[in-house]
Amino acid sequence: MAYLPRWPRRSVRVCQLGSYIFSGFQEEMTSASLALLITAIAWQSVADTKTSTNAVSSKAWRVKDMDVVVVQGSDLGPSNLAPRAHDSVDLEDRPARVETLGDVVGELPGVVMFRQGGLGAGQFVSIRGADFDQTVVLIDDVPVTGPDRGAVDFSLFPIDGFARVELFRGSAPIRYGAGTIGGVVRLVPKDAADRRVGARATAASFNTVDARAEAEGFTGSVGAVASGGILSSENDFEFLDDNATLADPSDDALRKRQNADVLQGNGFFYGSWERGAHRLAALSFGVHRDRGLPGPATGTSLDSRQQRTRIFGSLGYRFDGSAEDSPLDVFATVALGADSDRVQDPFGRVGLDREDTEDEFLSVDARTGAFVELLPSLTLGATVFYRRDEIRLNNLFATPGDQPSSRDLGVMAGELTYENAIEGVRLLVRGSVSAQLTRARLTRPRLGQTEVNELDEVVPNYRLETLIQPLDWLTFTGLLTSGTKLPTTIQLFGNRNTVVANTRLLPESSLGLDAGVIVNRTWGPFSVRAEGRFFWLRVEDIIIARQTAQRTVAFSNEREGESRGFEGGLMLSLGPWVESVTSATYLDTSFDNRGFQRRQPLRVPVRLFQRLTARLPGPGVETFFEVDHRSGFFPDQANLVAQQALTFVNAGLRAFSESDGASVLIAARNIFDELGQDLLAFPLPGRSFEATLQWKGSFL
């Protein structure tokens, strides 16, 4: 018997797929979206018959926009064959300090990053109030996790090796995926642009040491980038222990965090070969982490530990027709991944039972696609993705799991893009439909036996994106998207310590809308970039996490949930000397909790981030000042207890020499020593200091 007794309203069995796509899609894709695309094409055909000095060809403005460097925000992309992200952050010139990609992504509008303690603990991203596991993470164009692994831990990824981070809210064009609910974070590897080596070393509070080295080089048509490093920290910071009595401050006490040490090493390689329009790329990434599991602030465990190893590699080919004035763009990629996660809790102090688990995860991912310009303003694309995940859950204290679970996921998608400039107004309309096919056989060791659950389902999704640019400095955006997410293995079976199993979970299906405006102006050395968007998201059969009295998490389906709000970003710069980056997000959520409307747990209503960077015009000295505020939120379904609001203030001073590539950075985090707790009442570090020495040099 399948573990899913029912399916969202838009789902069908495999045998019904054909009739649904040709008839049922009118209920969701609607004739309005198709009419918008047809109207745009007709408008362009009429405009092409006119001779106007204001008319600009599609090819002309694409070439012009290819030289625009976007740090944050969105405008019409350089080509409809390679869609531009909604937001991106350049990683090339960031000051060298102890930070992860989770810290970077958390600076963008609409994004909130949660921690589970100090360095080496989990970092999870929520986009517009979506759950952590509703965010898909790609390295280049390959997902680093499948639907069974749950939320991506951003603390595993170092910054070096990547050129930028891109963010697609809601969902991405079919080149990068289809049918997501929260959004897509794409990590773009760094191409070798020089022959150089570099090294840096950081010493910080709580006995923290971080050392990294990197090298890049190219010869002819071959380039490669490699980096690696090691991080060690005792994480013995002070925290405020409320003795599990939030309403009674009389028994609060300052204590030092114990059993929170971490030792982590990782390595990254990216190599490419190019000849004309042909490009081959190989990527590999590996990380091993050994850390203590101290648990929440109360009931600290001194015996629990976790060892995690992740290996990921991919090989890709692309034919980029723009290099040979060809209308064709083709790509194909294959990737392999392996993940081992061992948790030792011999006395059951982190979870509910004694645990010695060693879970293994294997994945194979293959994807291919082709995009062709049917007309100078019209592009047709199609992609096919296939992924297989195998999961073996073992508990050495109980009966080992002798039968692995497996899940096969296939996605077929088609996309039509209209992109042109008509009477001086630039326009992009991109519509796509996709079908997600899933076949799963999930097993779970239970009371000395093996429990088997199976499913075989098909789910359709769609996406419609519009961008209108009436002026060079003004852009309007809109997005209509649907998505689907299956329950993850962790949600179904738990992790046997902090997450409780629930094998009756149903998949989630979503409908999302957003509309925004972007302003980008420059006056001499002064430039302004401002963006603002309203968004709305409805999720049927939403999976809600609730915190239990034992400080664990249990997941359950509720009828539906809604999120709505506003996100905005503002970037001001005065030449190369002063830059100010601000992002703000307001979020209002609700869900039907047995007939009562409650706020969704673990959703932050207000998030504000501000960074001011100043560089002296003479010597190589720059400073930065950051303010990161997160309002209080409810960790529980019933909204009985509110987690406190947190405001962190960071600052730093960097001195550098452009002649020999040396620099030194001194920084302070959490200057006002904010003592707070984050997800599941894990205490966060207080005030800390760090000093970093860095050197980069060229070689022949």
C-alpha positions as CSV (number, residue, x, y, z in Angstrom):
1,M,0.0,0.0,0.0
2,A,1.4,3.4,-0.9
3,Y,2.4,5.7,1.9
4,L,0.5,8.5,0.2
5,P,-3.3,7.9,0.6
6,R,-4.1,10.9,-1.6
7,W,-2.3,13.4,-3.9
8,P,-2.7,17.2,-4.5
9,R,-5.5,18.4,-6.7
10,R,-3.2,18.8,-9.8
11,S,-1.7,15.3,-9.8
12,V,-2.7,12.4,-11.9
13,R,-1.5,8.9,-12.5
14,V,0.9,8.1,-15.4
15,C,-1.9,6.8,-17.6
16,Q,-3.8,10.2,-17.3
17,L,-0.8,12.4,-18.2
18,G,-1.7,12.9,-21.9
19,S,-5.3,13.9,-21.4
20,Y,-4.4,16.2,-18.5
21,I,-1.8,18.1,-20.4
22,F,-4.0,18.7,-23.4
23,S,-7.3,19.4,-21.6
24,G,-6.8,19.9,-17.8
25,F,-4.0,22.5,-18.1
26,Q,-6.6,25.1,-19.1
27,E,-7.5,25.2,-15.5
28,E,-4.0,26.2,-14.3
29,M,-1.9,27.4,-17.2
30,T,-5.0,29.2,-18.4
31,S,-5.6,30.7,-21.8
32,A,-4.6,34.1,-20.4
33,S,-0.9,33.2,-20.2
34,L,-1.0,31.9,-23.8
35,A,-2.9,34.9,-25.0
36,L,-0.2,37.2,-23.5
37,L,2.5,35.4,-25.4
38,I,0.5,35.4,-28.7
39,T,-0.4,39.1,-28.2
40,A,3.3,40.0,-27.8
41,I,4.3,38.1,-30.9
42,A,1.5,39.8,-32.9
43,W,2.4,43.2,-31.5
44,Q,6.0,42.7,-32.7
45,S,4.9,41.6,-36.2
46,V,2.9,44.8,-36.6
47,A,5.8,46.9,-35.3
48,D,8.2,45.2,-37.7
49,T,6.2,46.7,-40.6
50,K,6.9,50.2,-39.4
51,T,10.0,52.2,-39.9
52,S,10.7,54.0,-36.7
53,T,13.9,55.6,-35.5
54,N,13.0,54.4,-32.0
55,A,12.9,50.8,-32.9
56,V,15.8,48.7,-31.6
57,S,16.5,45.2,-32.8
58,S,16.7,42.4,-30.3
59,K,20.2,41.6,-31.2
60,A,21.4,45.2,-30.7
61,W,20.2,45.6,-27.1
62,R,21.3,42.2,-26.1
63,V,24.9,42.9,-27.0
64,K,24.7,46.2,-25.2
65,D,23.4,44.6,-22.0
66,M,26.1,41.9,-21.9
67,D,28.6,44.5,-20.5
68,V,26.3,45.4,-17.6
69,V,27.5,44.1,-14.2
70,V,24.7,43.3,-11.9
71,V,25.4,42.9,-8.2
72,Q,21.8,42.9,-7.1
73,G,18.5,43.1,-8.9
74,S,17.1,42.0,-12.2
75,D,16.6,43.4,-15.7
76,L,16.3,42.1,-19.1
77,G,18.9,39.4,-19.6
78,P,21.8,39.4,-22.1
79,S,20.2,36.6,-24.0
80,N,17.1,34.5,-23.9
81,L,19.2,31.4,-24.2
82,A,20.9,32.1,-20.9
83,P,18.3,33.7,-18.5
84,R,19.5,36.1,-15.9
85,A,18.8,35.4,-12.2
86,H,16.5,37.6,-10.1
87,D,19.4,38.5,-7.8
88,S,23.1,37.8,-7.8
89,V,26.1,38.6,-5.5
90,D,29.6,38.9,-6.8
91,L,32.1,36.9,-4.7
92,E,35.3,38.0,-6.3
93,D,36.1,41.1,-4.2
94,R,34.5,40.2,-0.9
95,P,36.9,40.7,2.1
96,A,38.5,37.4,3.2
97,R,37.0,36.3,6.5
98,V,35.3,33.3,8.1
99,E,32.0,33.1,6.3
100,T,30.1,30.6,4.2
101,L,27.7,30.8,1.3
102,G,24.9,30.8,3.8
103,D,26.1,34.2,5.1
104,V,26.1,35.5,1.5
105,V,22.7,34.3,0.4
106,G,21.2,35.6,3.7
107,E,22.0,39.2,2.6
108,L,19.5,39.1,-0.3
109,P,16.0,40.5,-0.2
110,G,13.4,37.8,0.6
111,V,15.9,35.4,2.2
112,V,16.3,34.5,5.9
113,M,19.2,32.3,7.0
114,F,18.8,30.1,10.2
115,R,21.7,28.7,12.2
116,Q,21.9,25.8,14.6
117,G,24.6,27.3,16.8
118,G,28.2,28.4,16.1
119,L,30.7,27.4,13.3
120,G,30.2,24.0,11.8
121,A,26.5,23.9,12.8
122,G,23.8,23.8,10.2
123,Q,22.8,26.8,8.1
124,F,19.4,26.7,6.3
125,V,17.8,29.2,4.0
126,S,14.2,30.2,3.7
127,I,13.0,32.2,0.6
128,R,9.9,34.2,1.0
129,G,8.7,32.1,4.0
130,A,9.0,28.8,2.1
131,D,10.4,25.9,4.1
132,F,14.1,25.2,4.2
133,D,13.8,22.0,2.0
134,Q,11.8,23.9,-0.6
135,T,15.0,25.6,-1.8
136,V,16.9,23.9,-4.6
137,V,20.7,24.4,-4.7
138,L,22.6,24.0,-7.9
139,I,26.4,24.0,-8.6
140,D,26.5,25.3,-12.1
141,D,23.3,23.6,-13.4
142,V,23.3,20.4,-11.4
143,P,21.5,20.0,-8.0
144,V,23.7,19.1,-5.1
145,T,20.8,17.3,-3.4
146,G,17.7,15.4,-4.4
147,P,14.2,15.5,-3.0
148,D,15.1,12.9,-0.4
149,R,17.9,14.7,1.4
150,G,15.9,17.5,3.0
151,A,17.2,21.0,3.5
152,V,20.6,22.0,2.2
153,D,23.2,22.8,4.8
154,F,24.9,26.0,3.4
155,S,27.6,25.9,6.0
156,L,29.3,23.0,4.0
157,F,30.2,25.3,1.1
158,P,33.2,27.6,1.2
159,I,33.2,30.9,-0.8
160,D,36.4,30.5,-2.8
161,G,36.0,28.5,-6.0
162,F,32.8,30.3,-6.8
163,A,32.4,33.5,-8.9
164,R,28.9,34.5,-7.8
165,V,25.7,33.3,-6.2
166,E,22.5,33.6,-8.2
167,L,19.0,33.5,-6.8
168,F,15.7,32.6,-8.6
169,R,12.7,33.3,-6.4
170,G,9.7,31.0,-6.8
171,S,11.1,28.9,-9.6
172,A,13.7,29.1,-12.3
173,P,13.6,28.8,-16.1
174,I,13.7,25.2,-17.3
175,R,17.5,25.3,-17.9
176,Y,18.0,25.3,-14.1
177,G,15.0,23.3,-13.0
178,A,11.2,23.3,-12.9
179,G,8.4,23.0,-10.4
180,T,10.2,24.4,-7.2
181,I,8.2,26.1,-4.5
182,G,10.7,28.4,-2.6
183,G,13.3,29.1,-5.2
184,V,16.7,28.1,-6.7
185,V,20.1,29.1,-5.5
186,R,22.7,28.7,-8.2
187,L,26.5,28.6,-7.3
188,V,28.4,29.6,-10.4
189,P,32.0,28.2,-10.4
190,K,34.9,30.6,-11.0
191,D,36.6,30.4,-14.4
192,A,40.4,30.7,-14.5
193,A,41.2,34.3,-15.6
194,D,44.8,34.5,-14.5
195,R,47.7,32.4,-13.4
196,R,48.0,32.9,-9.7
197,V,48.1,31.3,-6.2
198,G,46.8,32.5,-2.9
199,A,46.7,31.6,0.7
200,R,45.0,33.0,3.8
201,A,45.0,32.3,7.5
202,T,42.5,33.4,10.1
203,A,42.6,33.3,13.9
204,A,39.4,34.1,15.8
205,S,37.6,33.9,19.1
206,F,36.6,30.5,20.7
207,N,39.9,28.9,19.6
208,T,39.0,29.2,15.9
209,V,41.6,28.7,13.2
210,D,40.8,28.7,9.5
211,A,43.5,28.2,6.8
212,R,42.9,28.0,3.0
213,A,44.9,27.9,-0.2
214,E,43.8,28.3,-3.8
215,A,45.3,28.3,-7.3
216,E,44.1,29.0,-10.8
217,G,45.7,28.9,-14.2
218,F,45.1,28.5,-17.9
219,T,47.0,27.6,-21.0
220,G,45.5,27.9,-24.4
221,S,42.0,26.7,-24.2
222,V,42.3,24.9,-20.8
223,G,41.7,26.5,-17.5
224,A,41.4,25.2,-13.9
225,V,40.6,26.5,-10.4
226,A,41.4,24.5,-7.2
227,S,41.0,25.4,-3.6
228,G,41.1,23.7,-0.2
229,G,41.1,24.4,3.5
230,I,40.7,23.3,7.0
231,L,38.6,24.8,9.8
232,S,38.9,24.1,13.5
233,S,37.0,25.6,16.4
234,E,36.2,24.8,20.0
235,N,33.0,26.9,19.8
236,D,33.1,27.3,23.6
237,F,31.2,30.6,23.6
238,E,29.1,31.9,26.5
239,F,25.3,31.7,26.2
240,L,22.3,32.6,28.4
241,D,20.7,29.4,29.7
242,D,17.1,30.2,30.7
243,N,16.7,26.8,32.3
244,A,13.7,26.1,29.9
245,T,11.6,28.9,31.7
246,L,11.3,31.8,29.3
247,A,8.8,33.6,31.6
248,D,11.0,33.4,34.7
249,P,14.3,35.3,34.3
250,S,15.3,34.7,37.9
251,D,16.9,31.3,37.1
252,D,18.8,32.5,34.0
253,A,22.6,31.9,34.1
254,L,25.6,32.4,31.8
255,R,27.2,29.1,30.8
256,K,29.9,28.0,28.3
257,R,28.9,25.9,25.4
258,Q,30.3,22.4,25.7
259,N,30.8,19.6,23.1
260,A,30.4,22.1,20.3
261,D,33.9,21.7,18.7
262,V,34.2,21.2,15.0
263,L,37.0,20.0,12.6
264,Q,36.3,20.4,8.9
265,G,38.3,20.0,5.7
266,N,37.1,20.5,2.1
267,G,38.4,20.7,-1.4
268,F,37.1,22.1,-4.7
269,F,38.2,21.7,-8.3
270,Y,36.7,23.2,-11.5
271,G,38.3,22.7,-14.9
272,S,37.2,23.7,-18.4
273,W,38.2,23.3,-22.0
274,E,36.9,25.6,-24.8
275,R,37.3,25.6,-28.5
276,G,35.0,27.9,-30.5
277,A,31.4,27.1,-29.5
278,H,32.3,23.9,-27.7
279,R,33.0,23.7,-24.0
280,L,33.7,20.9,-21.6
281,A,33.7,21.4,-17.8
282,A,34.5,19.1,-14.9
283,L,33.8,19.8,-11.3
284,S,34.5,18.0,-8.0
285,F,33.8,19.0,-4.4
286,G,34.4,17.1,-1.2
287,V,33.9,17.9,2.5
288,H,34.4,16.0,5.8
289,R,33.2,17.3,9.1
290,D,33.6,15.9,12.6
291,R,31.7,17.8,15.3
292,G,30.1,17.5,18.7
293,L,26.3,17.6,19.1
294,P,25.7,19.6,22.2
295,G,21.9,19.8,21.6
296,P,19.8,22.8,22.7
297,A,20.6,25.2,25.5
298,T,19.0,22.9,28.1
299,G,20.0,19.3,28.5
300,T,23.5,19.6,26.9
301,S,25.0,16.3,25.8
302,L,28.7,15.7,26.3
303,D,28.8,12.4,24.4
304,S,27.0,12.9,21.1
305,R,28.9,13.4,17.9
306,Q,28.4,13.6,14.1
307,Q,30.7,12.7,11.3
308,R,29.6,13.7,7.8
309,T,31.3,13.2,4.5
310,R,30.0,14.5,1.1
311,I,31.5,14.0,-2.3
312,F,30.1,15.5,-5.5
313,G,31.4,15.5,-9.1
314,S,30.0,16.4,-12.5
315,L,31.0,16.5,-16.2
316,G,29.3,18.8,-18.6
317,Y,29.3,19.7,-22.3
318,R,27.8,22.8,-23.9
319,F,27.5,24.1,-27.5
320,D,27.0,27.8,-27.2
321,G,25.8,29.1,-30.6
322,S,26.4,32.7,-29.8
323,A,30.2,32.1,-30.3
324,E,29.6,31.1,-33.9
325,D,26.5,33.2,-34.7
326,S,24.4,30.1,-34.5
327,P,20.8,30.0,-33.2
328,L,21.4,26.8,-31.3
329,D,22.4,26.2,-27.6
330,V,22.8,22.6,-26.4
331,F,23.9,21.3,-23.0
332,A,24.4,17.9,-21.4
333,T,25.6,17.1,-17.8
334,V,26.0,14.0,-15.7
335,A,26.8,14.1,-12.0
336,L,27.5,11.6,-9.1
337,G,27.1,12.3,-5.4
338,A,27.7,10.3,-2.2
339,D,26.9,11.3,1.3
340,S,27.7,9.5,4.6
341,D,26.2,10.7,7.8
342,R,27.0,9.1,11.2
343,V,25.3,10.3,14.4
344,Q,26.4,8.8,17.8
345,D,24.2,9.5,20.7
346,P,25.0,6.6,23.1
347,F,22.8,7.8,26.0
348,G,19.9,9.3,24.0
349,R,20.6,12.8,25.3
350,V,20.1,14.7,21.9
351,G,17.1,12.7,20.8
352,L,14.7,10.3,22.4
353,D,16.6,7.0,22.1
354,R,20.1,5.6,22.0
355,E,21.5,6.1,18.5
356,D,24.5,5.0,16.5
357,T,23.3,5.6,13.0
358,E,25.3,5.5,9.8
359,D,23.2,6.6,6.8
360,E,24.4,6.5,3.3
361,F,23.1,8.4,0.3
362,L,24.0,7.9,-3.4
363,S,22.7,9.9,-6.3
364,V,23.0,9.9,-10.1
365,D,21.9,13.0,-12.1
366,A,21.7,13.3,-15.8
367,R,20.2,16.3,-17.7
368,T,20.2,17.5,-21.3
369,G,18.5,20.3,-23.1
370,A,18.4,22.3,-26.3
371,F,17.4,25.9,-27.1
372,V,16.9,27.3,-30.6
373,E,16.0,30.7,-31.9
374,L,13.1,30.1,-34.2
375,L,13.1,33.9,-35.0
376,P,15.4,36.7,-33.8
377,S,12.8,37.3,-31.1
378,L,11.4,33.9,-30.4
379,T,13.2,30.9,-28.8
380,L,12.0,27.4,-28.2
381,G,13.6,25.2,-25.5
382,A,13.2,21.7,-24.2
383,T,14.9,19.9,-21.3
384,V,14.9,16.3,-19.9
385,F,16.2,15.7,-16.4
386,Y,16.6,12.3,-14.6
387,R,17.8,11.7,-11.1
388,R,18.1,8.5,-9.0
389,D,18.6,8.6,-5.2
390,E,19.4,5.6,-3.1
391,I,19.2,5.9,0.7
392,R,20.3,3.3,3.2
393,L,19.3,3.9,6.9
394,N,21.3,2.0,9.4
395,N,21.1,2.0,13.2
396,L,23.9,0.0,14.7
397,F,22.0,-0.2,18.1
398,A,19.0,-1.8,16.3
399,T,18.5,-3.9,13.2
400,P,20.5,-2.5,10.3
401,G,18.6,-1.5,7.2
402,D,19.4,-4.2,4.7
403,Q,17.2,-2.8,1.9
404,P,17.9,0.7,0.6
405,S,15.2,3.1,-0.4
406,S,15.2,4.5,-3.9
407,R,13.5,7.3,-5.7
408,D,13.6,7.9,-9.5
409,L,12.7,11.4,-10.6
410,G,12.2,12.5,-14.2
411,V,11.3,15.9,-15.4
412,M,10.3,16.8,-19.0
413,A,9.8,20.5,-19.8
414,G,9.2,22.8,-22.7
415,E,9.7,26.6,-22.8
416,L,8.8,29.4,-25.2
417,T,10.5,32.8,-24.9
418,Y,9.7,36.0,-26.7
419,E,12.3,38.8,-26.3
420,N,12.4,42.0,-28.3
421,A,12.4,45.8,-28.3
422,I,9.3,47.3,-29.8
423,E,9.0,51.0,-30.3
424,G,11.7,51.6,-27.7
425,V,10.1,49.3,-25.2
426,R,12.0,46.2,-24.3
427,L,9.9,43.1,-23.6
428,L,10.5,39.5,-22.4
429,V,7.8,36.9,-22.0
430,R,8.9,33.4,-21.0
431,G,6.4,30.6,-20.5
432,S,7.0,26.9,-19.7
433,V,5.2,23.7,-18.8
434,S,6.7,20.6,-17.2
435,A,5.8,17.1,-16.1
436,Q,7.5,15.6,-13.0
437,L,7.4,11.8,-12.9
438,T,8.2,10.0,-9.6
439,R,8.6,6.4,-8.8
440,A,9.8,5.5,-5.3
441,R,10.3,2.5,-3.1
442,L,10.9,3.6,0.4
443,T,11.9,1.2,3.2
444,R,12.3,1.7,6.9
445,P,13.6,-0.7,9.5
446,R,10.9,-0.9,12.2
447,L,10.7,-3.3,15.2
448,G,13.0,-5.9,13.6
449,Q,11.2,-5.8,10.3
450,T,11.3,-3.8,7.1
451,E,8.4,-1.5,6.3
452,V,8.0,-0.8,2.5
453,N,6.1,2.1,0.9
454,E,5.7,2.7,-2.8
455,L,4.4,5.4,-5.0
456,D,4.2,6.1,-8.8
457,E,2.9,9.5,-9.7
458,V,3.0,12.3,-12.2
459,V,2.6,16.0,-11.5
460,P,2.4,18.9,-14.0
461,N,3.7,22.4,-13.3
462,Y,3.9,25.7,-15.2
463,R,5.7,29.0,-15.1
464,L,5.1,32.4,-16.8
465,E,7.6,35.2,-16.4
466,T,7.3,38.8,-17.9
467,L,9.7,41.7,-17.9
468,I,8.9,45.1,-19.5
469,Q,11.5,47.9,-19.7
470,P,9.9,51.1,-21.0
471,L,13.1,53.1,-20.2
472,D,16.7,52.2,-19.9
473,W,16.6,52.7,-16.2
474,L,13.2,51.3,-15.4
475,T,12.0,47.6,-15.4
476,F,8.7,46.0,-14.4
477,T,8.7,42.3,-13.6
478,G,6.0,39.7,-13.0
479,L,6.0,35.9,-12.3
480,L,3.2,33.3,-12.1
481,T,4.5,29.8,-11.1
482,S,3.3,26.5,-9.7
483,G,5.5,23.9,-7.8
484,T,5.5,20.5,-6.2
485,K,7.6,19.1,-3.4
486,L,7.6,15.5,-2.2
487,P,8.1,14.7,1.5
488,T,11.8,14.1,2.2
489,T,13.3,11.0,3.7
490,I,14.0,13.0,6.9
491,Q,10.4,14.2,7.1
492,L,9.1,10.7,6.5
493,F,11.5,8.6,8.7
494,G,13.1,11.3,10.9
495,N,16.8,11.3,11.7
496,R,16.4,9.3,14.8
497,N,17.4,12.1,17.2
498,T,16.0,15.6,16.6
499,V,13.4,14.8,13.9
500,V,10.4,12.5,14.6
501,A,9.2,10.2,11.8
502,N,5.8,10.6,10.0
503,T,5.3,8.1,7.1
504,R,1.8,9.5,6.3
505,L,3.0,12.8,4.9
506,L,1.5,14.1,1.6
507,P,3.3,16.0,-1.1
508,E,2.9,19.8,-1.2
509,S,1.7,21.8,-4.2
510,S,1.9,25.5,-4.6
511,L,0.8,28.5,-6.6
512,G,2.8,31.7,-6.5
513,L,2.6,35.3,-7.8
514,D,4.9,38.3,-7.7
515,A,5.2,41.7,-9.3
516,G,8.0,44.2,-9.0
517,V,9.8,47.3,-10.2
518,I,13.6,48.0,-10.6
519,V,15.2,51.4,-11.0
520,N,18.9,51.7,-12.1
521,R,20.3,55.2,-12.6
522,T,23.7,56.7,-12.8
523,W,24.8,60.3,-12.5
524,G,28.5,60.7,-12.9
525,P,30.2,58.8,-10.1
526,F,27.0,58.3,-8.2
527,S,24.7,55.3,-9.0
528,V,21.4,54.0,-7.5
529,R,19.9,50.6,-7.9
530,A,16.5,50.1,-6.2
531,E,14.1,47.1,-6.4
532,G,10.8,46.2,-4.8
533,R,8.5,43.3,-5.2
534,F,5.2,42.1,-3.7
535,F,4.7,38.4,-3.6
536,W,2.0,35.8,-2.6
537,L,2.3,32.0,-2.2
538,R,-0.3,29.4,-1.4
539,V,0.7,25.8,-0.6
540,E,-1.8,23.0,-0.4
541,D,-1.2,20.2,2.0
542,I,1.6,22.3,3.5
543,I,4.1,20.4,5.7
544,I,4.5,22.3,9.0
545,A,7.2,21.7,11.5
546,R,6.3,21.8,15.2
547,Q,8.6,21.8,18.2
548,T,7.8,19.1,20.8
549,A,8.3,19.3,24.5
550,Q,11.4,17.2,24.1
551,R,13.0,19.9,21.9
552,T,12.6,17.7,18.8
553,V,10.8,18.5,15.5
554,A,7.7,16.7,14.1
555,F,6.2,17.3,10.7
556,S,2.6,17.1,9.7
557,N,0.3,18.1,6.8
558,E,-2.1,21.0,7.2
559,R,-4.8,21.9,4.7
560,E,-3.2,24.9,3.2
561,G,-0.9,27.8,4.1
562,E,-0.4,31.3,2.6
563,S,2.6,33.7,2.6
564,R,2.5,37.2,1.4
565,G,4.7,40.2,1.8
566,F,7.2,42.7,0.3
567,E,10.9,42.6,-0.4
568,G,13.1,45.5,-1.3
569,G,16.8,46.2,-2.0
570,L,18.7,49.5,-2.4
571,M,22.3,49.8,-3.5
572,L,24.0,53.2,-3.5
573,S,27.6,53.9,-4.6
574,L,29.9,56.8,-5.0
575,G,32.6,55.7,-7.4
576,P,34.9,53.1,-5.9
577,W,35.0,54.8,-2.5
578,V,31.6,54.3,-0.9
579,E,28.9,51.6,-1.3
580,S,25.8,51.0,0.7
581,V,23.7,47.8,0.3
582,T,20.3,47.4,2.0
583,S,17.8,44.7,1.9
584,A,14.4,44.4,3.7
585,T,11.7,41.8,3.8
586,Y,8.3,41.9,5.3
587,L,6.4,38.5,5.6
588,D,2.9,37.7,6.7
589,T,2.1,34.0,6.9
590,S,-0.9,31.9,8.0
591,F,-2.1,28.3,7.9
592,D,-5.2,26.4,8.8
593,N,-4.5,24.7,12.1
594,R,-7.6,22.5,12.7
595,G,-10.0,25.4,11.9
596,F,-7.9,28.1,13.5
597,Q,-5.7,30.6,11.5
598,R,-2.2,30.6,12.9
599,R,1.1,32.0,11.8
600,Q,3.4,29.4,10.2
601,P,6.2,28.4,12.6
602,L,9.8,29.3,11.9
603,R,8.8,32.2,9.6
604,V,10.5,35.6,10.4
605,P,8.1,38.6,9.8
606,V,10.7,41.3,9.4
607,R,14.3,40.9,8.2
608,L,16.6,43.9,7.6
609,F,20.2,44.0,6.5
610,Q,22.5,47.0,5.9
611,R,26.2,47.1,4.9
612,L,28.2,50.3,4.5
613,T,31.7,50.0,2.9
614,A,34.1,52.9,2.6
615,R,37.4,53.0,0.9
616,L,40.0,55.8,1.3
617,P,41.0,57.4,-1.9
618,G,44.7,57.3,-1.1
619,P,46.2,54.3,0.8
620,G,44.8,50.8,0.5
621,V,42.4,51.0,3.5
622,E,38.7,50.1,3.6
623,T,36.2,49.6,6.4
624,F,32.8,48.0,6.6
625,F,29.9,48.2,9.0
626,E,26.9,45.8,9.0
627,V,23.6,45.6,10.8
628,D,21.5,42.4,10.6
629,H,18.1,42.4,12.3
630,R,15.6,39.6,12.5
631,S,12.3,40.0,14.3
632,G,10.9,37.5,16.7
633,F,9.0,34.5,15.3
634,F,6.9,31.6,16.6
635,P,8.7,28.2,16.8
636,D,5.5,26.3,17.6
637,Q,2.3,25.6,15.6
638,A,0.0,27.0,18.3
639,N,1.9,30.4,18.4
640,L,2.1,30.2,22.2
641,V,5.8,31.2,22.6
642,A,7.6,33.8,20.6
643,Q,11.3,33.5,19.9
644,Q,13.1,36.7,20.6
645,A,14.2,39.3,18.0
646,L,17.9,39.5,17.3
647,T,20.1,42.4,16.0
648,F,23.7,41.7,15.1
649,V,26.2,44.5,14.5
650,N,29.5,43.7,12.7
651,A,32.4,45.9,11.7
652,G,35.9,45.5,10.2
653,L,39.0,47.3,8.9
654,R,41.0,46.0,5.9
655,A,44.5,47.2,4.8
656,F,45.9,46.0,1.5
657,S,48.7,46.5,-0.9
658,E,47.8,46.4,-4.6
659,S,51.4,46.0,-5.6
660,D,52.2,42.7,-3.8
661,G,48.7,41.3,-3.2
662,A,48.9,41.2,0.6
663,S,46.1,42.2,2.9
664,V,45.1,42.1,6.5
665,L,41.6,42.2,8.0
666,I,40.5,42.8,11.5
667,A,36.8,42.3,12.2
668,A,34.4,42.1,15.1
669,R,31.1,40.2,15.0
670,N,28.1,40.8,17.2
671,I,29.7,43.9,18.7
672,F,27.0,44.4,21.3
673,D,27.2,40.8,22.5
674,E,23.6,39.8,21.6
675,L,22.9,36.5,23.4
676,G,20.1,34.7,21.6
677,Q,18.8,31.4,20.4
678,D,17.9,30.3,17.0
679,L,16.3,27.2,15.4
680,L,15.2,24.7,18.1
681,A,16.6,26.8,20.9
682,F,20.2,26.3,19.9
683,P,22.3,29.1,21.5
684,L,24.2,31.5,19.2
685,P,27.7,32.9,19.7
686,G,28.1,36.2,21.4
687,R,30.8,38.8,20.7
688,S,33.8,37.6,18.7
689,F,36.9,38.9,17.0
690,E,39.0,37.7,14.1
691,A,42.2,38.6,12.2
692,T,43.0,37.4,8.7
693,L,46.2,37.5,6.6
694,Q,45.9,37.0,2.9
695,W,48.3,36.9,0.0
696,K,47.7,36.5,-3.8
697,G,50.5,36.4,-6.4
698,S,50.9,35.6,-10.1
699,F,53.1,33.0,-11.6
700,L,54.4,32.4,-15.1
